[in-house]
Amino acid sequence: MIPIKSLITGVALALSTATMATAEIDRLSVELNKFEEIEGGGCRIFFLFRNQTDNSFDGFEMSLAILDGKGVIDRLLSIDAAPLPVARTTLKLFEIPDTNCSNISEILLHELTSCKPQNGEEMDCFPILDLGSKASAPLVK
């Protein structure tokens, strides 16, 4: 006969492992991948969106604060990254006119103005969002 304490510990461990596996899968990651100077002035930003959730997103809009080389907010930029298909990595490019890439010290995710799963209601995506950067400036929330 298995002692009750061992049985409870085993069940708790199994549930904990299943929860951790689910938590790793249900993530939406946004990676600032690189900057590219635009001929004639401006900066092109490359983002990778990795949708590891069970939802495709028909709406995904972000308000970004672009900080200059001194850490001062230069401007707010709204970008629409939708659609974001389920189980896919999507590349999106956005341009910031009249800004040199070398003068961007940080990009702050100020607000998610829309996060709407296909056939669903708007939701708060901050809990499932992971941010990262391979560019010279960090992407933070």
BARO-280113 format. One line per field, with one value per residue (C-alpha): residue number from 1; x, y, z. Coordinates in pm, whole numbers, plus 50000, padded with zeros to 5 digits. Layout:
<bavos>
num: [NUM, ...]
c1: [X, ...]
c2: [Y, ...]
c3: [Z, ...]
</bavos>
This chain:
<bavos>
num: [1, 2, 3, 4, 5, 6, 7, 8, 9, 10, 11, 12, 13, 14, 15, 16, 17, 18, 19, 20, 21, 22, 23, 24, 25, 26, 27, 28, 29, 30, 31, 32, 33, 34, 35, 36, 37, 38, 39, 40, 41, 42, 43, 44, 45, 46, 47, 48, 49, 50, 51, 52, 53, 54, 55, 56, 57, 58, 59, 60, 61, 62, 63, 64, 65, 66, 67, 68, 69, 70, 71, 72, 73, 74, 75, 76, 77, 78, 79, 80, 81, 82, 83, 84, 85, 86, 87, 88, 89, 90, 91, 92, 93, 94, 95, 96, 97, 98, 99, 100, 101, 102, 103, 104, 105, 106, 107, 108, 109, 110, 111, 112, 113, 114, 115, 116, 117, 118, 119, 120, 121, 122, 123, 124, 125, 126, 127, 128, 129, 130, 131, 132, 133, 134, 135, 136, 137, 138, 139, 140, 141]
c1: [50000, 50133, 50144, 49904, 50187, 50379, 50065, 49987, 50349, 50343, 50015, 50139, 50462, 50272, 50038, 50329, 50516, 50204, 50144, 50506, 50487, 50162, 50305, 50601, 50373, 50115, 50354, 50356, 50706, 50807, 51170, 51332, 51556, 51753, 51777, 51856, 51933, 51702, 51861, 51766, 51715, 51515, 51537, 51374, 51294, 51257, 51038, 50982, 50655, 50645, 50290, 50307, 49951, 49641, 49501, 49555, 49536, 49331, 49427, 49768, 49865, 50143, 50224, 50602, 50803, 51129, 51403, 51696, 52066, 52016, 51726, 51468, 51143, 51181, 50838, 50552, 50503, 50191, 50236, 49983, 50139, 49823, 49753, 49961, 49880, 49888, 50212, 50400, 50683, 50597, 50836, 50711, 50902, 50827, 50991, 51069, 51123, 51380, 51550, 51895, 51904, 52223, 52029, 51778, 51886, 51572, 51222, 50954, 50630, 50412, 50076, 49905, 49621, 49474, 49516, 49224, 49219, 49046, 48671, 48726, 48705, 48990, 49214, 49503, 49810, 50070, 50065, 50156, 50400, 50777, 51002, 51357, 51610, 51900, 51938, 52163, 51873, 51663, 51287, 51128, 50787]
c2: [50000, 50347, 50598, 50892, 51148, 50983, 50968, 51338, 51436, 51234, 51389, 51740, 51679, 51549, 51851, 52090, 51936, 51951, 52315, 52410, 52240, 52423, 52754, 52720, 52650, 52929, 53217, 53497, 53628, 53951, 53982, 54303, 54127, 54404, 54765, 54881, 55236, 55360, 55541, 55906, 55884, 55678, 55338, 55012, 54777, 54401, 54216, 53841, 53731, 53370, 53262, 52951, 52987, 52798, 53115, 53298, 53673, 53894, 54199, 54275, 54640, 54784, 55136, 55170, 55449, 55508, 55633, 55830, 55795, 55990, 55770, 56040, 55948, 56062, 55954, 55710, 55465, 55254, 54934, 54679, 54332, 54131, 53874, 53638, 53279, 53002, 52798, 53027, 53276, 53595, 53866, 54226, 54537, 54891, 55221, 55516, 55822, 56089, 55869, 55712, 55354, 55435, 55695, 55441, 55333, 55142, 55055, 55038, 54846, 55123, 54958, 54677, 54867, 54548, 54179, 53996, 53622, 53509, 53475, 53599, 53905, 54145, 54006, 54112, 53959, 54096, 53776, 53557, 53803, 53752, 54028, 53999, 54176, 54080, 54442, 54702, 54832, 54632, 54582, 54613, 54630]
c3: [50000, 49904, 50191, 50147, 50177, 49889, 49677, 49734, 49661, 49338, 49220, 49305, 49111, 48807, 48808, 48852, 48556, 48335, 48431, 48351, 48009, 47929, 48048, 47811, 47515, 47564, 47490, 47239, 47188, 47022, 46921, 46802, 46553, 46380, 46269, 45918, 45810, 45534, 45242, 45272, 45650, 45891, 46052, 45946, 46234, 46190, 46441, 46474, 46632, 46756, 46830, 47047, 47173, 47066, 46903, 46579, 46638, 46404, 46607, 46754, 46783, 46995, 47107, 47133, 47294, 47107, 47340, 47198, 47281, 47605, 47719, 47645, 47469, 47109, 46985, 47018, 46735, 46681, 46485, 46367, 46353, 46279, 46163, 46379, 46278, 46539, 46569, 46330, 46332, 46146, 46025, 46026, 45918, 46032, 45948, 46171, 45953, 46044, 46307, 46283, 46410, 46602, 46802, 46940, 47290, 47389, 47270, 47538, 47482, 47620, 47558, 47371, 47208, 47059, 47123, 46967, 46900, 46582, 46651, 47006, 47226, 47302, 47575, 47796, 47629, 47872, 48085, 47784, 47624, 47611, 47477, 47349, 47131, 46908, 46795, 46954, 47167, 47413, 47379, 47724, 47890]
</bavos>
